[in-house]
């Protein structure tokens, strides 16, 4: 639901996999179903008859759609190899294959740039698929997935992606996406970035980033790093490449409050380079909530970070996680606090995703196993309030915050911006201003729970005494740990 209004990002992982396939000598096409329809997809299949169809499944809510498309693809192209990869697929590979009933040949777990060409090479020998690192088939699983050795070996195949003007985030319309680093060394309980990447953080070569940026046509750029500028010297090095090449862009990034405070000067430097928007994962406005989410940061640090961000002159958006046990009073407190600060406040619902420690420890409490409801805008755990009242309070809170930033008074500040975008034929941001009430409403969210469920998520094993074993959560294996008193224990260059 969030992506129906606020953003539509280019599929960077799919573009990298496509670049790897093309470098191996294959003819490749990309069709992004955020932008194109199922009818467009089937027309391409019928006209081109590819030997291999590969889907990137980063969002858990899209898994039923991928499975149904795989089944229809198998009917039309019975000999084609059907491959699925991506973040959410990596944590749900065996159940995806079970649901697909033979329509999906394999799932790639972890990073795909290096293993995908090897999967393509094995397309004519399906028995060999199960011997490849990170590849799961219905009959077994190969060795553990391996990290990509060189993050700069490939650049995304952006030229294969039609309708690039459809990608945006907020007022950056249109916007491309770029990766400066990969992974996250923190271990927040609600997040699966650290379990996917083995709690590591790897940096790209600044010169390679500068070269890639110089070839991006879009005026806006979203930096997809889970935490931007963990190492300030890396941020400075990329910035110098931007200056040397005379690159003029507007940037949107995500970071943590403690990183912003510690490395504030590199963020100030990037403000001069074009940094306009910053997303801070505050998550809670009390110490108890921060401890529950294992943010490893205290409340005063987060509030200090907001002051630092304001001093930079960037537009700041923050996220607050709504817990299922919230009542009317808690929602009211959040509304009052959010209205008292100038930042954009987004409310997401605490959602135990596969791959998170929350899922491993609380998954047995799930109120629904419908993949489609796992979008951080539906309650999938039992709520303290009756579900209809929980959604009424959630949407009421979102509506109040929406009017704060996108209401008539706020539109005065964006009128010239909107007019400029329309003059250039860009309508994504302008459409966003009017769609809120049609997308976010309690009746729709409640009705989503009543839909027939064809594919149900697997429950995690019963939680062990003392909590989930971390080693069971990882997709990529972490390096040896160095415990450092609450700081990340595995940061690698």
Secondary structure, 3 states (H helix, E strand, C coil): CHHHCCEECCCHHHHHHHHHHHHCCCCCCCCCCCCCCHHHHHHHHHHHCCCEEEEECCCHHHHHHHHHHHHHHHHHCCCCEEEEECHHHHHCHHHHHHHHCCCCCEEECCCCCCHHHHHHHCCCCHHHHCCCCCEEECCEECCCCCCCCCCCCCCCCHHHCCCHHHCEECCEECEEEECCEECCCCCCCCCCHHHHCCCCCEECCHHHHHHHHHCCCCCEEEECCCCCCCCHHHHHHHHHHHHHHCCCCEEEEEECHHHHHHCHHHHHHHHHHCEEEEEEEEECCCHHHHHHCCCCCCHHHHHHHHHHHHHHCCEEEEEEEECCCCCHHHHHHHHHHHHCCCCEEEEEECCCCCCCHHHHHHHHHECCCEHHHCCCCCCCECCCCCHHHHHHHHHHHHHHHHHHHHCHHHHHHHHHHHHHHHHCCCCHHHHHHHHHHHHCCHHHHHHHCCCCCCCECCCCCCCCCCCCCHHHCCCCCCCCCCCECCECCCCCC
